[in-house]
Amino acid sequence: MSPAIKCLILLAVVALFFVTELIPLAITAMGGAIACGLLGFIPAKQVFTGLSNSTVVLFGGMFVVGASMFYTGLAQKIGTQVVKMCGTSETGLMFGLMTVATLLSSCLSNTGTCACLLPVALGICSAAKIPASRQLMPLALACGWGGIITMVGTPPNIIAVGAMNAAGLESFTFFEFAWIGIPVSVAGMLYMMFIGKYLLPKAELDADQEIEQEIEATSQDSTKQIISGVILAVVIFVMAIGVKGISLEMAAVVGALVCVLTGCLTEKQAYASIDWVTIFLFAGMMPVSTAIDKTGAGKLIAEWTVGLMGGSPSPLVVTAVLFVLSAGLTQFMSNTASAALLCPIGISIAQQLGADPKAVVMAITVAASCAFATPVGTPPNTLVLGPGGYKFADYVKCGTGLVVVCFAVCLVVIPIVWPFFP
């Protein structure tokens, strides 16, 4: 049996565990990396190189910088003020919640954003006599599409950058994701305000129900709030303009250190704010991606997929197929895992066709964030399940149409911004 076939079998096993989550995602990823070393797909010394990847440092730094916004209460304060400005009508409140969720989640944790806005939304719904079920799903969905806007908005975006770098290709810049993230966000908001809201249930909940925030503010010191906001703004500015001699990772880590030194959050809170599952999942899948390339498994998948689509399919058709595959997987498995699994394959297929892989990878990445049709697709969806009194079918009814809208936007915008044959 050739190394390529063996690698494909290993990839299938990894995918199975990702989908079923019979064992934790991080263990699956690291186990896959170790298996690649044991089976000889990569040298033993490369098994844990993912942990030393600079992108892992970027992850960690931004987790801490983002968390300081929540611990100081600044994120909660921003959310409350924006929602107040938009009024308490059902449509006005929906627009306000989606707007602030989109903006905050573009550079902060999607889960943290949803968690801090949840009690704000419930309080206003209770005062305005609006069923929470009419507001919480739009809030969760906005946290999902908002993350697409910047490189650090959601893990799949950084996974895409890592995959492009691992393949030795020119990658995406910090705000390059906004070319598709903003159109998807606008389309998502329009869909929810004019179509989606009619598919939401009107579940009446107990008025006395309280929801605990996932990241509770430990300080209301206005000075610390200003400091945390300035730190985030400076970090994003430095990343965006590309200061010579300062890498993205350096900017993120310096920002994280300043957050701790200025007391925006404690050292213990900084450690707790790092999503270690994402860190180890990314670190584990990097060597697996290398193995897919080195053994020829990626090329094998590419040739098989291209052959299945007629031998010389249009890159647009390939992009559409991979979007559907990624969007389908992400409804039931981690969006990070979906992106990590499919990005290397997408690169191989694009190269097989002689096309620029950027468009294909971007489609896979956006689709991985379109986990809108199930309550388990992404943590924000799960967070609002109980408070909103939703059923599984509610997500399917409202979220499926949103996925279709995002699919249509991507097929129009992506080939224009990232031509297949530049």
N, C-alpha and C positions, 0 to 999 in steps of 0.2 A: 504494500500500500504506500503510495507516494506521500511525502510530507504535506502536500497541498490538501489531499483528501483527509489526512489525519487532523489537520488544522481546521478543516470544515466541520468535522465531527465534534471537535472541541468547541468550536464556535456555536454549534447547534445546542450542545449541552449548556453552555453559558447562557444562551438565549432562553432556553427552557427554564433555567433557574431565575433569570431576570423576570420572566413573565409570571411564574408561579410564586416567586419569593418563598420557596420552601426553606431556604437559608437566607440570612441577611445579604442585601445587595453588595455591601462592601466585601464580605467574605467570598461571594461569588467572583467578584472582579479580581481580588488578590489571588484567589485560588486558580483563576484562569491564567494569571501571569506566572504563577509557580509551575503550573502544568506545562506552559510553553517552554520553560527552562528544563523541566524533567524530560520532556519529549524531544528536546534538542532543537526546537524551532528557533530559539535565540540562545546566545551564550548565557551561562548561569549568572555572570556578573551584570547582565542587563535586566534581570528579573525585577529588581526593585528600583530601576532607574527612574520610574515614574514618580517616586517619592522625592527625587531630587530635581524634578522638572520645575522650571521657574514659574510655570502656570499654577502649580500647587501653592506657591508662596503668594501669588496674586489672589487666589481664592481666599486664603487665610486672612490676608490683610484687609480685603474688602468686607469680609464677614464681620470683622471687628469694627471697622469704620462705620458700617451700616448699623450695627447693633448699638453704637453710642447714641445714634439718633433716637432709638427707642428707650434706652435706659435714662436719658436725660428728659424724656417726655416731649422732645421737639416734634417727632413724627406724629404723635397723638395730637399735639397742639395745631399743627398744620392741617391735619385732617378735620378737626373740629371747626376751624375757622373757614375752610373752603366750603364745607357742607352748610355752615350757617349762611354764607354768602349766596348759596344757591336756593335757599328757601326750603320749605317743608312740604311742597306739593310732591306728589308721587314721581312725576317726570323730572322735576327740578332736583329732588333729592337723589334720584338715580343718576342724573348727569353729574352732580357734584361728587358723589361717591366714586363713580367710574373715573372721573377726571383726576381726583387726588390719588386714587389707587394706581392709575396708569403712570402718573408722574413719579410717585414714590417708588414703585416697583421697578422703574427703569434703571435704578441704581442701588436699590436696597433689596433685602430679602423679600421675595413674594409672600412667603408664609408670615414673616414678621409684619409686613404691611397689612395683610388681611387681618391678622390677630389684633393689631392696634386699632384698626378702624371698626372692627366688629362691635365692641361695646358702644362706640360713638353712634353707629348706625342703629343699633337696637334702642338706644336711649331716645334718639330723634323719632324713630318709628313709633315708639310707645307714646311720646308726647303728641305727635301729629295724627295718631290713630290710624297709621298705615301698617298693614300686615308686613312683618319683617320678611316674609317669603317673597315679597315683591322687590326687595332691595339687596338681599344678601347674595343671591346668585350673581347678579350683575357685578357686585363688588368683587367676588372671587374670580370671575372671568376676566375682569379688568386687571387684576393682579397677574394673571397669566399672560395676557397679550402685552402688558406694559414692559415685562421683562425682556422682550425682544429688542427693544430700542437701542440698548448699548451693549458693549462687549461683556460687561459685568452684571447685566440685568438678570441673567438666568444662566445656570450651569451649561445648558446645551450650547450657548454662544461661545463659551470658553472652550468647550469640547471641540467645536468646529475649528477654532483658531489652532488648537493643539494638533488636530488631525492634519490640517494644511501644513503646519510647520514640520510635523513628523514625515510628511511626504516630500519635503523639500520645496514646497510651493510658496508663492507669495500669499500671505494671509490677509485677513480683514483688519481694518483699523478700528479704533475705539468706537467712533460714531458711524461707521459704515453700515452697521446694522439698522440705523435709523431710516435708511432709504426704504426698507421694507417694513420696519417696526412701526413707523408712524402711519403709513397707509393702512396697515392691518388694524392698528388701534382705532383709527378714525372709522374704518368700516365696521369694526366690532361695536363701537358705541352707537353708530347709526342703526345697525341691526337690532341691538338690544332695545333702543328707544322706539323703534317703529315696527318691529316684528317680534323680537324676543320677549318683550314684556307681556304680550298677549298669550304667550305659552307658559308663563309662570303661574304657579298655583296661588290661591289666596288662603294660605293656612293661618288660622288664628292661633296664637301662642299665649301661654300664660304671661300676663303682664309683669309678674314678679320674677320672671326667669332672669337669672344673671349669668353672664359669661365671663370666665376668667381669661385675661389676656395671656397669650403665650410668652410675650416679653413685657413684663410689667415695669412701668417707669419707677425707678428707685430714687429719682430726684426731680424737683420742679424748679431748680435753680436756673433762672433766666440767663445768667452769665454762661453757665455750662451749656445751655441750649444753643446760645449764639456761637460758642466755641465749636461745638460739634457740627453745626451747620457750616461754619467757615471751613473747618477741616475737610468736610466732604466736598465742598465747592472747590477748594484749592486742589485736592487730589484729582477730581474729575477734570479740572482745567489743565493741570499738568499732563494728564494722560491724553487729553484731547489735542493739545497743540504739539505734543511730542518734543519736550525739552531735551536738547542734546546732552547725553551723559546721564540722563535719568530714565531708567526703564519703567515700564508699567508696574513691575513687581516692587521696585524701589519706592515708587510713589505710594503704593498701597501700604507697604510695611511702615514707612515713615509716618503716614497718616495714622495707622493703628497705634504706633508707639506714642505719638503726640496725644491721641485720645486717652490713653492710660495715664500718661504723665500729667495731663491737665485735669484728671479726675472725672472725665466724662463717663467713664466706667472703670470698675476695679480690674485688677489683673485676673482675678477669679472669673469675673463676668466676661472678660475678653476671651479666656480659654473656653468658657461655656458657650460663647456665641459662634464658635467655629463649627460648621457642619462637617463633622468628621466622616460621615457616610459619603458625602460628595467628594471629599479629599481622597479617601481610599478607593472609591469607585473610579475616579479619574486616574489615579496613580496605577491602579491595577489594569485598566483598559489600554493604557499607553503601550505597554509591552505586547499586549494581545494584538493591537493595531499593527505594531512592527512585525509580529509573527505572520499576520495575514498577508503583509506585503512581501516579506522575505521568502515565505514558503511557496508563493504563487497562488495562494488560496483566493486572494482578492481578484487576481486576474482570471481565475477559473470561474468565480461567481459572475464577473463582468461578462466573460464570453458566453456563459450560459444564459444570462439575462438578455444580452443583446440578441443571441440566437432565438430566444423565446419570443422576442418582439420583432422578428423578421430579418435578423442579420444586420441590417443597417437602419435602425430606428432613428427617428428625429430626436435630438437631444431634449426637445420640449416634451416628447412622449415619455422619455426616461425620467425627466424631472417630475412629471405628473405621477408616474407610477411610484417613484420613491417617496414622493410627498404622501401619497395615499398609504403606503406601507408604514412610514414613520408615524403618521397621524393615527393609524390603526393600532400600532404597538403602544403608543404613548397613552392610550386610554386605559390600559391595564398594567403598564409597567412604568418604572421611573423614566421621566423625560431625559434625564442624564444618561441612563442606560440605553435608551433608544438612539440617542445621538451618537454615543460612543460605539454602538454596534454598527450603525449604518453609514456614518461619515467616511470611514476608510473604504467601504464597499462603493459608495457613491463616487469617490475620487477615482477608484480603479475603472469603473464603468465609463466615466467621462473621458479618461485617458484612452480607453479602448476605442472610443469614438473620435478621438482627436480633438475633443472639445475642452474648453476651459472649465475646470472642476468647480469654480466658484459658485456658479448658478445652481448646480446640483447640490452642493454642500449647503448652500443657504436655504434651499427648499427643504432639505432634510431637517435642518436646524429649526426653522420656523414651525414645521409640522410637529416636531417634538415638543414644542411649547403649546400646541393646540389641543391640550388635554381637557377639552371642554364637555365631552359627552358622557362622562361617568363621574361618580363622586370619589372614585379612588385614583383618578388620573393624576392629580396633583394635590399637595397638602391644602391649599386654599379651598378647593372644592370640598374636601373632607371636613374642614373647619366649620363651614356653614351648613353642613348637612343637618345636624341636630337643631341648632338655633333657628334655621329657616323652616324646619318641619318638612324637609323635602324627601321625596322618594327617588329611587334609582331612575324611574321612568321620567321624572321631571328633568333630570340632566340630559337624558337622551333626546327628549322633545325640544328643549331649548338649545342645547349645546351642539347637536348634529348640524343644524342650520348654520350655526356660527362657524363650524369647521369648513363647511362648504363655501361660505363667504370668504374665509381666509384662503382657501384653495384657489378660488377664482382670482383674488387679488394677487396672489403669488405668481400665478401663471401669466398675468399681464405685466406686473412690475419687475419681477426678477430678470427675465430675459432682456429688458430694456436697460436696467442698471448694470447687470453683469452679462454681457453678450456671450453666447456660446463660442462664437468664433470672432474674437476681437481683432 
